[in-house]
Amino acid sequence: VADGTLRDKIKDSSKPIDIPAVIEQIAGALSYAHKKDFIHRDVKPANILFSENGIAMLTDFGIAKSVNSGATRLTEAGFTVGTPEYMSPEQTLAKQMDGRTDLYSFGIVIYEMLMREKPFIGDDAFATALQHINEPPPKLSDEFSHYQGLLDRLLAKEPEARFDDADALIRYLKGGDVSMSATVKDSQAPELTSR
């Protein structure tokens, strides 16, 4: 793919990232995958590639799981698959998963796009996993504070407190009605401005 990965763009601050476009395009990709009953399970910047005209594409479905396979936990008890810096609490704990686990990982990606650093980094994979389980969503700088409500929802520790699905995320981004399992008062969508 012509224009590299999101990881490349995050590492090189001279490369601009059209943050609103990436959020919208990857939310759409997650919506499509989830409607086909697949959970990606490894949403991270290295798996987001750009075409020569700047379209963001979600790639590497190597560890994706079909929801209909009956195996939406991980392959065996106590064994996790994914990248620790981006894994949801339920994925880390090898609990039952659905599309909301990808939304959590996508929240980590959005934070990293904005701040150019990962929100949770421990001394090792276990310490990082504990931060995902226990630490609250990090606060953004004032420059990006209008994204805080979005990130707080995506990075909620309990799946029920996140958006119900990627379509609810898309409606939120467009300022439409948002269906969520948990009641959240702040329903104002962020003003999506590029950087």
Salt bridges, closest charged atoms under 4 A:
ASP3 OD2 - LYS9 NZ 3.20
ASP42 OD2 - LYS44 NZ 3.55
GLU90 OE2 - ARG162 NH1 2.72
ASP98 OD2 - ARG100 NH2 2.67
ASP102 OD2 - HIS34 NE2 2.82
GLU112 OE2 - LYS118 NZ 3.87
ASP167 OD2 - LYS35 NZ 3.08
